[in-house]
Amino acid sequence: MYKYRDALFDPSYSSISKSKQILEAKFIKIASDKMKMFVVFVTLLVVLVQTEAVFNCAKAESPVSPCLLYVIGFGSAPSMWCCEGLKQLNALILTQEDRRAACECYKQAATQIPNFKDDLATSLPQKCGVDVQFQFGKNVNCNK
């Protein structure tokens, strides 16, 4: 009997107040979940953008692999496949940071290739008519 009397005077006992509290709690939960999803989405977006921004050395090796024979001294000129590879490489390099990273990748790779001839490597872009805006070679300055 006291239960009904308390319900008349205490708003926390009313069914409207209870419904309102339940709806507010659900709204807060939904808003919180949406905010969490938004934060996760933005984080993934940032990671994807940063991932794309980093030059991939392994991906860039394939286009210029036909140039290997030329840079170790076989052949008087780079092959047409080598020059096509330089064009493909140029399409992969979008920013100055990419160019610097590509230069460092090829500089490191050049140190691993026996009989690598810097003079032939540095002449590749010119001989192929492709402006990659950096030089290939062991002794190039990639920060230029």
N, C-alpha and C positions, 0 to 999 in steps of 0.2 A: 504494500500500500504506500509506503514512503517513496518507493521508486517512482510512481506516477506523480507524486507531489513535487519531487526533485526535478523531474522532467519539465514541469510547468515553469519553474523558476530558473533553472540552469540551462543556458543555451547549448552547452556541450552535450546535453542529453537529447536535444531535438534531432529528428531525422533529417531535417534540412541542413543543420550544422554538420552532422556526420557526413552527409553526402557531399557537402561543400569541402570538408576536410579530405575526404577520399579523393575527390576530383583534383584538389590542389596537390595532393601527394602524387597522384598519377601524372599530372602535368609536369611537376618538378622532375619526376623520374624520366618521362619522355624527353623533356628538355635536356636533362643531363645525358641521356643516351645519345641524343642527336649531337650534342656538343662533343661527346667522346668520339663519335663517328667522324665529325668534322675535323677534329684534331688528327685522327688517324689518316684521313684523306689528305690533309695538308702535308703531313709528315711523309706519306708515300710520294706525293707529288714532288716534294723537295728532293727526296732520294732519287727519284727517276730523273729529274732535271740534272742533278749533280752527276748521276751515272752517265747520262748522255754527254755531259760536258767534258768528260775525261776521254782523252784520245786512247784508243785501243790498239796497242802495238801488234797484237796477234792478228787483228782484223786487217791491219795495214801491210802486213808482210806479204800476203798472197798477191796483191796486184803487181808488186815490183819483183817478185821472185824470178820472172823471166829475164831480169836485168843482171842476175848473178853471174852468168857466164861472161858477160861483157866486162863487169867490174873486176873480174879476176884475170882479164887479159885475153879471153877468147873472142875473136871477132873484131873487125875494124870499126864497127858501128853498132849501136844498140838495135836489137830486133824490133820489128813492128809490135810484137807482143809486149816488149818492155815499155815502149812508148805508150801503148794503150793502157798499160798498168799505171804509168805515171799520171795519165789523164784520170783514171779511176781514183787513184790516190788523191789527186787534187780535189775531186768531188767530195772526198771524205773529210777533208781538212776545211773547217768552216771558220775558225777564229784564229787569232794570233797565238792564243794558248795552245790550240791544236797544232799549229805549225811548230811551235817550240817543242811540244811533246813528241811530235813525229820526228823532228830533228834528233832529239835525244834517243829515241828508239832506234833509229837507223845508225846513229853514231855508236851506240852500244853494240848493235848487231855487227857493224863493220869490224869491231875489235875481235870478233869471234870467227871471222872468215879468213882462212889462210890465203895468202897471195892477193889480198884486197888492195886495189890500186886507187888511192885517193884521187889522183888526177882524172882517172876515167869516171869515177863516181861523181865528182863535182861537175863534170861536163854533161852528165845525163840530161838534166832539164833543158839545157841549151840545145843539145843534139836532137832531142825529141820535140823541141818547140813547145814545151809545157812550162809555164811559170808557176812552180810550187812555192816560190818565195822563201826557200831555204836550200842549203847545200847538203849533199850527202857526203859523208866521209868520217874518218876517224878523228881528224884534227879540226873540225869546224867549230865555230862558236855559235851555239844555238840560241844565245841571248841577244843576237843582233836583230 
